[in-house]
Amino acid sequence: MFFGRLLVGVGEAAYGSVGIAVVIAVFPARMRATLSSAFLAGSIFGQVIGVSVGGQIAATYGWRTAFLAIALSGLALALLYPVVVRESRLGTKGRASARTPMDLSALPRQLFGSRAIVFAYLGSGLQLYTTGSLAAWLPSFFNRYHGMALDRAAQLTAVYLLISGTGMILCGMLSDRVARDTPLAKVTLATGFAATSGLFLALAFFSPPGTGQLVLLGFGVLMVASVAGTSGAMVANLTPQAIHGTAFATLALSNNLLGLSPGPILTGKFAATLGLVGALRLVPLSCLLSAAMFLLARRTYLADLERARSGGQG
């Protein structure tokens, strides 16, 4: 089982790197925040659908059948992908970039050579610390402090995850819209999104259990993954198109190492000492740290963007 899951992880590694790079190559640059957010939101929607449908299949036919159904679905999509996604649909610019040999000696400079892109990696990862913590611990929170049965707590968590994915897309669309003529507005919005999500989550976890707390939590969750689109757009704008797959892989690595992996673990460790509510009250601090990273990125973004464009990178 462990080895099988390891191979699944190896296969899924292309999702946040090559997959998003392909999407970015097809559509206009002005839509990059929308595309990045919508693409990444697909993983949230897929997680909710997979858990709910897989759970139903497992309850009826057993867990082996559920695994088989999920595997066959993935195999069908893999077979369909090369039929739908062809090189001819990537445009002449994409084909030219694909033929350009990668200069490995220049790769570190291209991936980390500007302050803005480094802070974008850090800001995105820190924000997803909150996302990972909430996805893992909200079911227990609803069960312990709102008196919900585990199945109802899991269902409500799924609803909040869907809200998060929807907010991710909406914030990406707003970012592209506002920043159409003022590129710096994209980074300013990311700073505001991160700080606002932290504020609402802090208000929620310092409020007593009840409807008001759930409403505040909903507003916080709506914006908790809001910086994903902006981070993706910044990475695409500040790196050469020929290395977009590697750049998005670096962003995905930051998201996992700083956010999705340590978030649930550290929140659990804090909960052992402070209680679950006490641990969740600390989670919004990562949103404030994320806002600080985007604020620092804002200071050099325009200069770094101009350098990238003059070098043929954006």
C-alpha positions, 0 to 999 in steps of 0.5 A: 500500500505504501509503495503504491501510494508512493507511485501515485505521488510520483505521477501526481507530481506533474499536476502542479508543474507541467499541468499548470504550465500547459494551461498558462501557455494556451491562454493570454497572459492577462488571465494568468491569476484566473487560470492558476486559481481555477486550475489549483481549485480543481484539486480541492473540488476533486478531493471533495468529490473523490472522498464523497464518491469513494466513501459511498462506493467503499460503504457499498462495495468495499474499499478495494472497489473504491480504489479500483474505481478511482484508479480506472477514472484516472487511467481514463483521463490519462488516455484522454489527455494526449487526444485533447491536449496537442502541441498544435493547440499550445500556439507558436510561442509555446512550440518555440519555447518547447524547442529552446534548450534549457540552460541548466547553469542559468536555472537557479538564477531564473528560479530565484534571481529576483526578490519578488519571486522568492517572496511569492514562493514564501507567501504562497507556502505560508498561506497554504499552511492555514489551508492544510491545517483547516482541511485536516482539523475542521472535522475534529473541531466541529465534532468537539466544539459544535457537537456534530456527529463525525459524518456531519462534521466531515460533510460540513468540512467538505462544504467549507472546502468547496467555499475555499475553492470557489473563493480561490477562483473569484479572487483570481478573477478579481486580481486579473481584472483589477491588475489589467492596467496596473500590474502592481495591484495584483501583489497588493490584492494578494497582501490584502487577501492574506491579511483579511483571511487571517483576520476573519479566521482569528475572529472565528476561533476567538468567538464562542461556538455557534452560528456567528462563529460558523459565518466568520469561519466561512468568510475566512475560508472563502479567502484562505486560498485566495493568493494561489492565483496571484502566486501562480501569475507572479511565477509565470510573469517572472520566469522564462516560458521555457522553464515554466514547468520547473518554476511551477514545480518549485512553487508546488514544492514551497506550498508543500514544504511550508504549508500543506505538510507542516500545517496539519502536523504542527497544529496537532502538536500544538493541540496536544498542549493548548487544546484544539481551539488554542492551536487553531487560534495560532493558525491565522498567524501564517496568513499574516506572515504570508501578507508580509511576504507579499508586501515585501514582494511588492517593493521590487515587483515592478522592477523585477517584472521589467527585467523579466520582460526585457529578458524575454521572460514574461 
